[in-house]
Amino acid sequence: MKKTFFLLTSIASLFFHCKTEPKTAPKPKLDVVVANIDSSVQPADDFFAFANGGWLKRNPIPASESNWGIGSIVQEDILEKVKKISKNAAAAQNPQGSNAQKIGDFWTTGMDSMGIQKAGLTPLKPELDKINAVKNIQDILNIVAQWHTANIETLFNVGVYQDLKNSDQYALYLSQGGLGLPDRDYYFGAKNDSIRAQYEKHIALILKLAGDSATLAPQHAASILKLETRLAKESRRLEALRDPQKNYNKLTIKGLQALTPTMVWSDLFKKMNLSADTVIVGQPEFFKAVETVLKNTPLEDWKNYLRWQLLMQLSDRLPNAFEEADFNFFDKVLSGKKAMKPRWKRVLAAQEKVLGDALGQLFVKNCFNDTAKQRYLTMTDNVMAAFAERIKSSEWMSAATKTKALQKLSKVVKKVGYPDKWKDFSTMTIDKSSYVGNTLNAGKWWYQYEISKLGKPVDRTEWDMTPQTYNAYYNPSNNEIVLPAAIFLIPGYQDTEIDDAVAYGYGGASTIGHEITHGFDDEGRQFDEKGNLKSWWTAIDEAQFKSKAQNLVHQFNDYVAVDTIHVRGEACLGENIADLGGVVLGFEAFKKTEQFHKNETIVGYTPEQRYFMGYALGWMTQARPEKLKMQIMTDVHAPAFLRVNGPFSNVLEFYNAFKVQPNHKMYRQGKDRVVIW
Ligand SMILES: [Zn+2]
């Protein structure tokens, strides 16, 4: 193992430089925020366009992408590095079972397009044979159960997470699933007619590629769409899925059995390697619907549904024709992409899901040093201190609830940069035999990794995101914020080149403040300091909070995201509370820095102004209209421009910094400005 480690670190030291070294004499660097400005726009009319418009005009969305921005540039840089690592690992002699062997073999099978082409559907033959041999509905359910153990989630979803009401224990969760389209709403309404028609055609094409006749394929596709529509009908909408109480229904196995008499859960759980006395069912009505659909749908339709689900979920590991068809519907029709990404990027995206932690160990070595880690740890402390002050001086919250809120805040766990302990992939089987085989083996490993937690003590040190991910999260069960290293990177600049004003906007507000506020948004506030779903609010404070939150719902409902489609304020509420909190807390924390007190301008902008520009930099991204439409259907985040202009319109310090007057487009009357935290 030591040798592997040496090999990996030596590769890493060769290729993991976070910033490209200039080959010729460096040009004087442009200022990190001023460089992106569109000076034809008034900051008080559309701050997002002012701060980012110049860059966005110079950097149109590439054909292979549905959106493009600062996060894409960070990820592109990382991809180039991971490509070199993967290529080197594939060319080297690695000890069997080492991370390098797995990275190398996964890459080799993924890049072998000739081999994939030649193999056709052979790697899936055992699964397709099983479907052909189905004699009754129990056979269908057995296949569903067995596929779950390879992470092919069909008919419903299964998972093991901390019990929302007892964070010291893991629990088994069952939830709605089984659809091919990205959300249940696509199955209904005239506005989605065209997408549904194209989806049906796409299913038929895939089935034809898999051997169905030209006559049967469209008939099968129609029956599959009908089946999925019945499941969709009893699936909850995005807004409804955000209520933790209503999506928590703890049942005994007997209680679960009563919902779905046809599904013998004791038997299915055995096939899924699960052993549990209770299960938390997210949406009981969905499982009731599954029961009805199981009883009333011809067996042939089920067999076709299973074939479709298998081929759809693995299409990007199959021959070209499957992958292209999949691209043409899911990427082109749904998200507006014009061309497929090169193969190596598609393989690396798959590899990230399978072996992300192994790559992360290499990534952080040269990209996030101790100085940077310390800077963001201190910044986190400052943001938390600012939050404590805001709670104490809150005008609407009672002393009793304030005490509880401060207690919860003081218990927030900070995970910054990368985990102390990496996942151990030694028991995962990855070899040179086939891309599909590696995918299924990795799926089995990941399924086993997750479900083996049942009954064990909760591991609160775990990370659910790799350090090379341009993202962050708050986990209510651990009352923790998790901030991967990549989210603090600004392409083209070393961390030491970023002034505090920009860093507090970019990292302190849009990431740290945002994530901490999630612990106190409409969902997070329902969890206590130990991570349990348990109210700590007085009735009056709760009512006050809800009324303030409702104002934010109204504010965002009024915004148009694309064409005539409005933002869904209720679905985005948690994110919008977090954005607003992030802007306020980041600014309060920034006020403690030397730069704020010195108040010197840089390239013509005051520290306050640079703070808001730094925040906007975090959202410097643009999306195709198709992608925006999909976002409204499937995502709880508002479009990027509204994540800047929306919260800023409520913040007095922004009005002061950019002299916002009643005649400006971002102006909201004092009484309409939402203040929560
Ligand atoms: Zn968020």
Residues whose N, C-alpha, C, O or C-beta is under 5 A from the ligand:
A	BS01	ZN	E575 A578
